[in-house]
Amino acid sequence: MGPKLRQMRRSKGMSLADVAAKTGVSEATMSRIETGRSDISAPHLFRLSVLFGVDVGGFFHDAGPEHVSGIRSVERKGQGRVFETDRLRSTLLCTDLRSKKMHPFLNHVRGRTVQDVGGLAGHDGEEYLLVQRGRLVLHTSAYAPLLLDTGDSIYFDATMPHAYVSADAEGVEFLVICTSDQHSEQKDLPDGD
């Protein structure tokens, strides 16, 4: 993914400092990501997709056609683009479409503390989360930690810094659908690394 990010940044005529100023992802972190010496976190990936005006799936391959009436995307069980770091395993769904207003992910988290998962982070848009297996603790900057069991769901403002933590040693699996309007003007993004 590093070379793709570098190509996108350069095609916009942006320096590492420009990206850092607009996303809160430090120059050093961006350099390590672009050279493959560091994994990218899910919040950073989302911030970069907003900055570059691309669907998250566009970082992994060239996406399909722009949005037109009547389009659809089918994702079969076991397919999807896997994105994995030491904190999160995420399967990006329906990445063959670009310029989507919803971004679905299947996530698996094993971290048991906010520090284990890299801290709280917010991003533009709204978010829907459905726990599919296990128990998840949703930490946010505005509310006390919330325990969600299998089958529970929540819809919230994603600009509120948040983190997903597993309540159990086996980890938790959950569906997340983020919204964004990538055609709108760039909004200020939360700081953080």
Sequence and secondary structure as in RCSB ss.txt:
>XXXX:A:sequence
MGPKLRQMRRSKGMSLADVAAKTGVSEATMSRIETGRSDISAPHLFRLSVLFGVDVGGFFHDAGPEHVSGIRSVE
RKGQGRVFETDRLRSTLLCTDLRSKKMHPFLNHVRGRTVQDVGGLAGHDGEEYLLVQRGRLVLHTSAYAPLLLDT
GDSIYFDATMPHAYVSADAEGVEFLVICTSDQHSEQKDLPDGD
>XXXX:A:secstr
 HHHHHHHHHHTT  HHHHHHHHS  HHHHHHHHTTSS   HHHHHHHHHHHT  GGGGTS       TT     
 TT SEEEE SS EEEE  TT  S SEEEEEEEE   STTTTT  B  SSEEEEEEEES EEEEESSS  EEE T
T EEEEETTS EEEEESSTT EEEEEEEE  TTS         
